[in-house]
Amino acid sequence: MPNPILLVYLPYAAIAITLTIWLARTLSRHGGLFLRAVFKDRPDLADAINQLLVIGFYLVNIGWALLLLRANEVENQVHSPTDAIALLTTRLGTLLLLLGVAHLANLYVFHRVRRGAEATT
């Protein structure tokens, strides 16, 4: 039987990296449209902000993903493939919930930015 810890690390890393790349690209594409609407007179600024947000997203997402998967906790909790799958789904679910909350907070901030930009025009 393969090491149960590998049944957590390998799928978790693959899923977390795939989700990070897909979400960053999707959010960048749609967020870029929004930012260009907010900064109508400065498309270069909108693109720069969009790139900075993508970098921040990668840093936060990878940081959270790594923090959620601590080796000593995995070794103490995983004794079988069933334990590995349970831990994997818990960690991925937690990661997705944290990213969802962060995304909603960003949407609120951008909503406020847009309202401020519309009020000054």
C-alpha positions as CSV (number, residue, x, y, z in Angstrom):
1,M,0.0,0.0,0.0
2,P,1.4,3.5,-0.9
3,N,2.2,5.9,1.9
4,P,-1.2,7.4,2.9
5,I,0.5,10.8,3.4
6,L,1.2,10.8,-0.4
7,L,-2.5,10.3,-0.9
8,V,-2.9,13.8,0.6
9,Y,0.1,15.7,-0.6
10,L,0.1,14.8,-4.3
11,P,-3.6,15.3,-5.1
12,Y,-3.7,18.4,-2.9
13,A,-0.8,20.0,-4.6
14,A,-2.1,19.2,-8.1
15,I,-5.6,20.4,-7.3
16,A,-4.5,23.5,-5.5
17,I,-2.1,24.5,-8.3
18,T,-4.6,23.8,-11.0
19,L,-7.3,25.8,-9.2
20,T,-5.0,28.7,-8.5
21,I,-4.0,29.0,-12.2
22,W,-7.6,28.6,-13.5
23,L,-9.0,31.1,-10.9
24,A,-6.3,33.6,-11.5
25,R,-6.8,33.5,-15.3
26,T,-10.6,33.7,-15.0
27,L,-10.5,36.5,-12.4
28,S,-7.9,38.4,-14.4
29,R,-9.9,38.2,-17.6
30,H,-13.2,39.4,-16.1
31,G,-11.6,41.7,-13.6
32,G,-9.7,43.4,-16.4
33,L,-12.9,44.4,-18.1
34,F,-14.2,45.8,-14.8
35,L,-11.0,47.7,-14.1
36,R,-11.0,49.2,-17.6
37,A,-14.5,50.5,-17.0
38,V,-13.5,52.0,-13.7
39,F,-10.3,53.6,-15.1
40,K,-11.7,54.7,-18.5
41,D,-9.1,57.4,-19.0
42,R,-6.2,55.1,-17.9
43,P,-6.3,51.7,-19.5
44,D,-2.6,51.3,-18.7
45,L,-3.4,51.8,-15.0
46,A,-6.2,49.3,-15.2
47,D,-3.9,46.7,-16.7
48,A,-1.2,47.3,-14.2
49,I,-3.7,47.0,-11.3
50,N,-5.0,43.8,-12.8
51,Q,-1.5,42.3,-13.0
52,L,-0.8,43.3,-9.4
53,L,-4.0,41.7,-8.3
54,V,-3.1,38.5,-10.1
55,I,0.3,38.4,-8.4
56,G,-1.3,39.0,-5.0
57,F,-3.8,36.3,-5.7
58,Y,-1.1,33.8,-6.5
59,L,0.8,34.7,-3.3
60,V,-2.2,34.5,-1.0
61,N,-3.6,31.4,-2.6
62,I,-0.3,29.5,-2.5
63,G,0.4,30.8,1.0
64,W,-3.0,29.6,2.3
65,A,-2.6,26.3,0.5
66,L,0.7,25.7,2.1
67,L,-0.5,26.7,5.6
68,L,-3.4,24.4,5.4
69,L,-1.2,21.4,4.8
70,R,1.1,21.0,7.7
71,A,3.3,17.9,7.7
72,N,3.0,17.1,11.4
73,E,-0.8,17.3,11.3
74,V,-0.9,15.1,8.3
75,E,1.3,12.5,9.8
76,N,-0.8,12.4,13.0
77,Q,-4.2,12.3,11.2
78,V,-3.5,10.0,8.3
79,H,-3.4,6.3,9.0
80,S,-5.3,4.9,6.0
81,P,-6.5,5.9,2.5
82,T,-9.9,6.8,3.9
83,D,-8.2,9.2,6.4
84,A,-6.2,10.7,3.5
85,I,-9.2,11.4,1.4
86,A,-11.1,12.9,4.4
87,L,-8.2,15.2,5.2
88,L,-7.7,16.1,1.5
89,T,-11.4,17.1,1.1
90,T,-11.4,19.1,4.3
91,R,-8.2,21.0,3.4
92,L,-9.4,21.7,-0.2
93,G,-12.9,22.8,1.1
94,T,-11.2,25.1,3.6
95,L,-9.0,26.6,0.9
96,L,-12.0,27.2,-1.4
97,L,-14.0,28.8,1.4
98,L,-11.1,31.2,2.3
99,L,-10.7,32.1,-1.4
100,G,-14.4,32.7,-1.8
101,V,-14.5,35.0,1.3
102,A,-11.4,36.9,0.0
103,H,-13.1,37.2,-3.5
104,L,-16.3,38.6,-2.0
105,A,-14.3,41.1,0.0
106,N,-12.5,42.2,-3.2
107,L,-15.8,42.5,-5.0
108,Y,-17.1,44.8,-2.3
109,V,-13.9,46.9,-2.4
110,F,-14.1,47.2,-6.2
111,H,-17.8,48.1,-5.9
112,R,-16.9,51.0,-3.6
113,V,-14.1,52.0,-6.0
114,R,-16.4,52.1,-8.9
115,R,-19.0,54.1,-7.0
116,G,-16.3,56.6,-6.0
117,A,-15.2,56.8,-9.6
118,E,-18.7,57.4,-10.9
119,A,-19.4,60.0,-8.2
120,T,-16.4,62.1,-9.4
121,T,-17.4,62.1,-13.0
